[in-house]
Amino acid sequence: MIVPRARHVLPGWLWFALLWCGGVGAAVSLGFAFKVFMNLTLFAVK
């Protein structure tokens, strides 16, 4: 990967991959936190 222009500029597909991984990670972590929260509230109600 040789970029003759500014070296800190990432190609479009790399930005897409980073944003996609970030979105998937955020969704998974949010779903996990929601599941734990639901389990805690259900156990608290019982």
C-alpha positions as CSV (number, residue, x, y, z in Angstrom):
1,M,0.0,0.0,0.0
2,I,2.0,2.9,-1.3
3,V,0.2,6.2,-1.2
4,P,2.1,9.1,-2.9
5,R,-0.2,11.7,-1.5
6,A,-0.6,12.6,2.2
7,R,0.1,9.5,4.2
8,H,-2.5,10.1,6.9
9,V,-5.4,10.0,4.4
10,L,-7.0,6.6,4.4
11,P,-8.6,5.1,1.3
12,G,-12.4,5.0,1.1
13,W,-12.7,1.2,1.6
14,L,-10.6,1.4,4.7
15,W,-12.8,4.1,6.2
16,F,-15.8,1.9,5.3
17,A,-14.3,-1.1,7.0
18,L,-13.3,0.8,10.1
19,L,-16.8,2.4,10.4
20,W,-18.5,-0.9,9.8
21,C,-16.4,-2.7,12.4
22,G,-17.0,0.2,14.8
23,G,-20.8,0.0,14.2
24,V,-20.9,-3.7,14.6
25,G,-18.9,-3.5,17.8
26,A,-21.1,-0.8,19.2
27,A,-24.3,-2.8,18.3
28,V,-22.9,-6.0,19.9
29,S,-21.8,-4.2,23.1
30,L,-25.1,-2.3,23.3
31,G,-27.1,-5.6,22.9
32,F,-24.9,-7.3,25.5
33,A,-25.4,-4.5,28.0
34,F,-29.2,-4.5,27.3
35,K,-29.4,-8.2,27.8
36,V,-27.5,-8.0,31.1
37,F,-29.7,-5.1,32.2
38,M,-32.9,-7.0,31.3
39,N,-31.6,-10.0,33.3
40,L,-30.9,-7.9,36.3
41,T,-34.3,-6.2,36.2
42,L,-36.1,-9.5,35.7
43,F,-34.3,-11.0,38.7
44,A,-35.0,-7.9,40.7
45,V,-38.7,-8.2,39.9
46,K,-38.8,-11.8,40.9
